[in-house]
């Protein structure tokens, strides 16, 4: 366990130190999120927090992660997702929205890149025969793209209140760390520990009242890293139990997105247009303060994680 502490601390302090510097740069060049009727905040907030998360995570991963394909995947895909995210955030600074197509195109390319670098969902293990059933290449690519693109967008959707996306990422990465550690994996716990440190370092500046936002650049990057960790740790040759544990570990963004998309379909609204039907929006409309709403969602995320750990414990008790 001690071998994971240094990467965690390094990532934590890297992000913690970078954020104040990026706040100054954001204010100087007016790179701030402009309030509007859909958003909760009422004052312009710096939008460059995603760069701090990206730099902190990349530095840590290149120091401690040995497999070259993982380092290349995180770095190249990270550059792509942060680049398009910053462009989207730039539009926000002008109170505009970037078209969904270029974002989807980059997300699609990132999924292809990860697949090409052998970060992919390769098949499923039959619970009846305990036999690995490989997916045909086309199905493997489709499922990998669906998971990677979906998770990047889920975290993007979730990032709508102070400290929400960073806090839920911290909880989810802790759960994925514990699952990977108990399973005896080496690289996945490291990836998770670095993500825990990066998220916590950012959360120090992002919890209510937020001094900086991660923007689309940060939320999509977090989603991408969570997708990589979950694929490498549990889904590459998925079993039923590993699928259940991952869904529980990432329960908040998954179920929040499902409920929102279901409501948009019922109301015949475009799936990609942002609205105020996410969990934090509904809680605030019910009378909770932003801080109370985020804290309640944290509790829900922790409950999901506790159930995931319980499932893992019961599984190993049987084995």
VENTA-V927276 format. One record per pair of residues at least 6 apart in sequence whose C-alpha atoms are under 6 Angstrom apart, sorted by the first residue. I is the first residue (numbers start at 1). GAP is how many residues later the second one is. Records with the same first field share a line. If there is no record, write none. Layout:
I = GAP ; GAP
//
This chain:
7 = 187
8 = 185 ; 186 ; 189
11 = 45 ; 49 ; 183 ; 186 ; 187
12 = 185 ; 186 ; 189
14 = 42
15 = 37 ; 38 ; 41 ; 183 ; 186
16 = 185
18 = 34
19 = 33
23 = 23
26 = 20
31 = 62
32 = 12 ; 13 ; 14 ; 15 ; 61
33 = 11 ; 12 ; 14 ; 59 ; 60
34 = 10 ; 59 ; 61
35 = 7
45 = 167
46 = 166
47 = 166 ; 167 ; 168
49 = 164 ; 165
50 = 164 ; 167 ; 168
53 = 145
69 = 48
77 = 33
82 = 135
85 = 131 ; 132
86 = 131
88 = 10
91 = 6
107 = 42
111 = 34
120 = 24 ; 116
121 = 19 ; 23 ; 114 ; 115
122 = 12 ; 13 ; 18 ; 114 ; 115
123 = 10 ; 11 ; 12 ; 114
124 = 8 ; 9 ; 113 ; 114 ; 115
125 = 6 ; 7 ; 8 ; 113 ; 114
148 = 79
151 = 72
152 = 68 ; 71 ; 72
154 = 99
155 = 64 ; 68
156 = 63 ; 64
158 = 7
159 = 6
162 = 44 ; 45 ; 46 ; 48
163 = 40 ; 43 ; 44
164 = 130
166 = 33 ; 37
170 = 26 ; 29
172 = 77 ; 78
173 = 19 ; 23
175 = 74 ; 130
177 = 12 ; 15
180 = 9
181 = 8
188 = 41 ; 45
205 = 6
206 = 6
234 = 8
245 = 63
248 = 56 ; 60
249 = 56
252 = 49
280 = 13
283 = 10
//
